[in-house]
Amino acid sequence: MNYNVFVILMYIHSRTQFFSEILLIVYGLGIQSTTEFYTGKYKTKFIPWCSIKDIVIPETVTMQQIVYFMAILLKSNDCCEDEKLVPIFLNSWPRLKSLA
């Protein structure tokens, strides 16, 4: 019984651990963010260039530290007035020097 629980927990852990994150920017076409997991699975997001307003580096303040991350600010549509932030590199949390 305990062995089955251990195997299930190891499977869940391996499915959520990432191996690498890649950001591909093609001017005029868009931005593609790809996350590769240890299991060989890839998760890809593509944002067309026409919907990108800006790329920003906001900061998040926790109890012990300040964490910077990169995000894409999307243009607002006619139907919704809210601008949207799409975070990038949420698995690796690179340092500020690497983002700038």
C-alpha atoms as an extended CHARMM CRD file, in Angstrom:
* protein
*
       100  EXT
         1         1  MET       CA              0.0000000000        0.0000000000        0.0000000000  PROA      1               0.0000000000
         2         2  ASN       CA              2.7370000000        2.4960000000        0.9530000000  PROA      2               0.0000000000
         3         3  TYR       CA              4.7050000000        1.6240000000       -2.1820000000  PROA      3               0.0000000000
         4         4  ASN       CA              1.7310000000        2.5840000000       -4.3790000000  PROA      4               0.0000000000
         5         5  VAL       CA              1.3930000000        5.9460000000       -2.6540000000  PROA      5               0.0000000000
         6         6  PHE       CA              5.1360000000        6.5650000000       -3.0790000000  PROA      6               0.0000000000
         7         7  VAL       CA              4.9750000000        5.7450000000       -6.7980000000  PROA      7               0.0000000000
         8         8  ILE       CA              1.9910000000        8.0540000000       -7.3040000000  PROA      8               0.0000000000
         9         9  LEU       CA              3.7000000000       10.9090000000       -5.4530000000  PROA      9               0.0000000000
        10        10  MET       CA              6.9060000000       10.4520000000       -7.4740000000  PROA      10              0.0000000000
        11        11  TYR       CA              4.8800000000       10.4810000000      -10.6990000000  PROA      11              0.0000000000
        12        12  ILE       CA              3.1310000000       13.7290000000       -9.7370000000  PROA      12              0.0000000000
        13        13  HSD       CA              6.4470000000       15.2800000000       -8.6700000000  PROA      13              0.0000000000
        14        14  SER       CA              8.1480000000       14.3630000000      -11.9540000000  PROA      14              0.0000000000
        15        15  ARG       CA              5.2470000000       15.7430000000      -14.0180000000  PROA      15              0.0000000000
        16        16  THR       CA              5.4980000000       19.1520000000      -12.3850000000  PROA      16              0.0000000000
        17        17  GLN       CA              9.2980000000       19.5970000000      -12.3980000000  PROA      17              0.0000000000
        18        18  PHE       CA             10.5940000000       21.5800000000      -15.3600000000  PROA      18              0.0000000000
        19        19  PHE       CA             13.8530000000       21.0710000000      -17.2250000000  PROA      19              0.0000000000
        20        20  SER       CA             14.2060000000       24.3280000000      -19.1800000000  PROA      20              0.0000000000
        21        21  GLU       CA             12.3420000000       27.4280000000      -20.2990000000  PROA      21              0.0000000000
        22        22  ILE       CA             12.8750000000       29.0400000000      -23.7050000000  PROA      22              0.0000000000
        23        23  LEU       CA             11.6650000000       32.4210000000      -24.9470000000  PROA      23              0.0000000000
        24        24  LEU       CA             11.6370000000       32.9910000000      -28.7140000000  PROA      24              0.0000000000
        25        25  ILE       CA             10.9390000000       36.5420000000      -29.9250000000  PROA      25              0.0000000000
        26        26  VAL       CA             10.3610000000       37.1070000000      -33.6490000000  PROA      26              0.0000000000
        27        27  TYR       CA              9.8310000000       40.7820000000      -34.3970000000  PROA      27              0.0000000000
        28        28  GLY       CA              6.6060000000       41.3230000000      -36.3240000000  PROA      28              0.0000000000
        29        29  LEU       CA              5.3490000000       37.7730000000      -35.7180000000  PROA      29              0.0000000000
        30        30  GLY       CA              5.1120000000       37.1770000000      -31.9710000000  PROA      30              0.0000000000
        31        31  ILE       CA              6.5720000000       35.7190000000      -28.7910000000  PROA      31              0.0000000000
        32        32  GLN       CA              6.6910000000       32.0020000000      -28.0400000000  PROA      32              0.0000000000
        33        33  SER       CA              7.3670000000       30.6720000000      -24.5430000000  PROA      33              0.0000000000
        34        34  THR       CA              8.2210000000       26.9630000000      -24.2200000000  PROA      34              0.0000000000
        35        35  THR       CA              8.6500000000       24.9960000000      -20.9860000000  PROA      35              0.0000000000
        36        36  GLU       CA             10.2330000000       21.5330000000      -21.1660000000  PROA      36              0.0000000000
        37        37  PHE       CA              9.5380000000       19.1150000000      -18.3170000000  PROA      37              0.0000000000
        38        38  TYR       CA             11.7120000000       16.1800000000      -17.1710000000  PROA      38              0.0000000000
        39        39  THR       CA              9.1510000000       13.7640000000      -18.6040000000  PROA      39              0.0000000000
        40        40  GLY       CA              9.8320000000       15.1290000000      -22.0990000000  PROA      40              0.0000000000
        41        41  LYS       CA              6.5320000000       16.9950000000      -22.2840000000  PROA      41              0.0000000000
        42        42  TYR       CA              6.5140000000       20.5180000000      -23.7250000000  PROA      42              0.0000000000
        43        43  LYS       CA              4.1300000000       23.3470000000      -22.8620000000  PROA      43              0.0000000000
        44        44  THR       CA              4.0890000000       26.1690000000      -25.4150000000  PROA      44              0.0000000000
        45        45  LYS       CA              2.3840000000       29.5770000000      -25.3540000000  PROA      45              0.0000000000
        46        46  PHE       CA              2.3030000000       31.8810000000      -28.3750000000  PROA      46              0.0000000000
        47        47  ILE       CA              1.3260000000       35.5560000000      -28.2730000000  PROA      47              0.0000000000
        48        48  PRO       CA              0.8740000000       37.3510000000      -31.6250000000  PROA      48              0.0000000000
        49        49  TRP       CA              2.8370000000       40.5680000000      -32.1000000000  PROA      49              0.0000000000
        50        50  CYS       CA             -0.2870000000       42.6300000000      -32.8430000000  PROA      50              0.0000000000
        51        51  SER       CA             -1.6820000000       41.9580000000      -29.3490000000  PROA      51              0.0000000000
        52        52  ILE       CA              1.5040000000       42.9360000000      -27.4380000000  PROA      52              0.0000000000
        53        53  LYS       CA              1.5790000000       46.4030000000      -25.9040000000  PROA      53              0.0000000000
        54        54  ASP       CA              4.8360000000       46.1900000000      -23.9150000000  PROA      54              0.0000000000
        55        55  ILE       CA              7.2200000000       43.8820000000      -22.0650000000  PROA      55              0.0000000000
        56        56  VAL       CA              7.6360000000       44.8060000000      -18.3990000000  PROA      56              0.0000000000
        57        57  ILE       CA              9.6050000000       43.5860000000      -15.3660000000  PROA      57              0.0000000000
        58        58  PRO       CA              7.3310000000       43.9860000000      -12.3140000000  PROA      58              0.0000000000
        59        59  GLU       CA              8.3450000000       43.0410000000       -8.7910000000  PROA      59              0.0000000000
        60        60  THR       CA              6.6390000000       40.8880000000       -6.2100000000  PROA      60              0.0000000000
        61        61  VAL       CA              7.2900000000       41.5400000000       -2.5300000000  PROA      61              0.0000000000
        62        62  THR       CA              7.1310000000       38.6320000000       -0.0930000000  PROA      62              0.0000000000
        63        63  MET       CA              7.9350000000       38.5180000000        3.6040000000  PROA      63              0.0000000000
        64        64  GLN       CA             11.6240000000       37.7100000000        3.0400000000  PROA      64              0.0000000000
        65        65  GLN       CA             12.5360000000       38.9370000000       -0.4330000000  PROA      65              0.0000000000
        66        66  ILE       CA             11.7230000000       40.9050000000       -3.5450000000  PROA      66              0.0000000000
        67        67  VAL       CA             11.2620000000       38.7430000000       -6.6460000000  PROA      67              0.0000000000
        68        68  TYR       CA             11.3680000000       40.1840000000      -10.1570000000  PROA      68              0.0000000000
        69        69  PHE       CA              9.7220000000       38.4930000000      -13.1220000000  PROA      69              0.0000000000
        70        70  MET       CA              9.1430000000       39.2640000000      -16.7810000000  PROA      70              0.0000000000
        71        71  ALA       CA              5.6210000000       39.7950000000      -18.0860000000  PROA      71              0.0000000000
        72        72  ILE       CA              3.9830000000       40.7510000000      -21.3640000000  PROA      72              0.0000000000
        73        73  LEU       CA              1.3970000000       43.5210000000      -21.2440000000  PROA      73              0.0000000000
        74        74  LEU       CA             -1.3380000000       42.7830000000      -23.7800000000  PROA      74              0.0000000000
        75        75  LYS       CA             -3.3970000000       45.4140000000      -25.5580000000  PROA      75              0.0000000000
        76        76  SER       CA             -7.0000000000       45.8000000000      -24.4490000000  PROA      76              0.0000000000
        77        77  ASN       CA             -9.7320000000       44.7210000000      -26.8530000000  PROA      77              0.0000000000
        78        78  ASP       CA            -12.8670000000       46.6560000000      -27.7270000000  PROA      78              0.0000000000
        79        79  CYS       CA            -14.9970000000       44.1990000000      -25.7700000000  PROA      79              0.0000000000
        80        80  CYS       CA            -12.8990000000       44.2700000000      -22.5940000000  PROA      80              0.0000000000
        81        81  GLU       CA            -11.1410000000       47.3600000000      -21.3060000000  PROA      81              0.0000000000
        82        82  ASP       CA             -8.8080000000       45.5650000000      -18.9030000000  PROA      82              0.0000000000
        83        83  GLU       CA             -5.1820000000       45.1870000000      -19.8780000000  PROA      83              0.0000000000
        84        84  LYS       CA             -3.7530000000       41.7670000000      -19.1950000000  PROA      84              0.0000000000
        85        85  LEU       CA             -0.3480000000       40.6930000000      -17.8500000000  PROA      85              0.0000000000
        86        86  VAL       CA              1.0440000000       37.3540000000      -19.0500000000  PROA      86              0.0000000000
        87        87  PRO       CA              3.9530000000       36.2610000000      -16.8020000000  PROA      87              0.0000000000
        88        88  ILE       CA              6.9960000000       34.5380000000      -18.3160000000  PROA      88              0.0000000000
        89        89  PHE       CA              9.6660000000       32.3530000000      -16.6250000000  PROA      89              0.0000000000
        90        90  LEU       CA              7.5220000000       31.5340000000      -13.6020000000  PROA      90              0.0000000000
        91        91  ASN       CA              9.2320000000       28.1680000000      -13.1400000000  PROA      91              0.0000000000
        92        92  SER       CA             12.8550000000       29.3040000000      -13.1500000000  PROA      92              0.0000000000
        93        93  TRP       CA             12.6180000000       32.7620000000      -11.5040000000  PROA      93              0.0000000000
        94        94  PRO       CA             15.7790000000       34.2200000000      -13.1010000000  PROA      94              0.0000000000
        95        95  ARG       CA             17.6090000000       37.0650000000      -11.3690000000  PROA      95              0.0000000000
        96        96  LEU       CA             17.0380000000       40.6910000000      -12.3750000000  PROA      96              0.0000000000
        97        97  LYS       CA             20.3940000000       40.8660000000      -14.2020000000  PROA      97              0.0000000000
        98        98  SER       CA             19.2800000000       38.0170000000      -16.4740000000  PROA      98              0.0000000000
        99        99  LEU       CA             15.9340000000       39.6620000000      -17.2550000000  PROA      99              0.0000000000
       100       100  ALA       CA             17.2210000000       43.1350000000      -18.1350000000  PROA      100             0.0000000000
